[in-house]
Amino acid sequence: MTANFKETQITNMHPGQEARIKIDAYPDHEFVGRVDSIQSGSGAAFSLLPPENATGNFVKVVQRVPVKIVFQRDDAQHWLLGPGMSAVPRVHIAGEREGPQPVSLPAESTNSATTSASESRGGR
């Protein structure tokens, strides 16, 4: 799966960190994964038609950076996962400011297996 984290959320993120994925279709099951890789640029930088601000005004927009998360357990293959399903992935990080406690960061998710989760769902 590919999760689109805000650029401000990937500061202490690196490959190998644990991720937990909740999929709306299976609210009682939590999938486990690991960060496989972090793309070297934002999704907009690599899009076929990158967005252009032609108004002449500078507006800072937080970009989204694709993070590839690989399912760890074999149980992912026993569940029906398909395009268009909503998911909320959380990567557990321990940053300099947070100390030794893990921090969960939600992201928008896009993937051929699970797609379009939103951070605005609150509490998930």
Residue pairs with C-beta under 8 A, 6 or more apart in sequence:
1 21
1 33
1 68
1 69
1 70
1 71
1 87
1 89
1 109
1 111
1 113
1 114
2 66
2 67
2 68
2 69
2 109
2 110
2 111
3 19
3 66
3 67
3 69
3 89
3 91
3 107
3 108
3 109
3 110
3 111
3 117
4 43
4 64
4 65
4 66
4 67
4 107
4 108
4 109
4 110
5 13
5 64
5 65
5 67
5 91
5 105
5 107
5 108
6 62
6 63
6 64
6 65
6 107
7 42
7 62
7 63
7 64
7 65
8 62
9 105
9 107
10 38
10 65
10 67
11 95
12 93
12 94
12 95
12 96
12 98
13 35
13 38
13 67
13 91
13 93
13 105
14 35
14 38
15 34
15 35
15 36
15 37
15 38
16 34
16 35
17 34
17 35
17 91
17 92
17 93
18 32
18 33
18 34
18 91
18 92
19 32
19 33
19 34
19 35
19 69
19 89
19 90
19 91
19 92
20 30
20 31
20 32
20 33
20 89
20 90
20 92
20 104
21 30
21 31
21 32
21 33
21 69
21 71
21 87
21 88
21 89
21 90
21 109
21 114
22 30
22 31
22 87
22 88
22 89
22 90
22 124
23 29
23 31
23 79
23 81
23 85
23 86
23 87
23 114
24 85
24 86
24 87
25 80
25 85
25 86
26 79
29 79
31 71
31 73
31 75
31 76
31 79
32 71
32 72
32 73
33 69
33 70
33 71
33 72
33 89
34 69
34 70
34 72
35 67
35 68
35 69
35 91
36 68
36 69
36 70
37 67
37 68
38 65
38 66
38 67
38 68
39 46
39 65
39 66
39 67
39 68
41 65
42 63
42 64
42 65
43 63
43 64
43 65
43 66
44 50
44 51
44 63
44 64
45 63
53 59
64 108
66 110
67 91
67 107
69 89
69 91
81 113
81 114
82 113
83 111
83 112
83 113
83 115
84 115
84 116
85 113
85 114
85 115
86 109
86 114
86 115
86 116
86 117
86 118
87 109
87 111
87 114
87 115
87 117
88 106
88 107
88 109
88 117
88 121
88 124
89 106
89 107
89 109
89 117
90 104
90 105
90 106
90 107
91 104
91 105
91 107
92 102
92 103
92 104
93 102
93 103
93 105
94 100
94 101
94 102
94 103
95 103
106 117
106 119
106 124
107 117
107 119
108 116
108 117
108 118
108 119
109 115
109 116
109 117
110 116
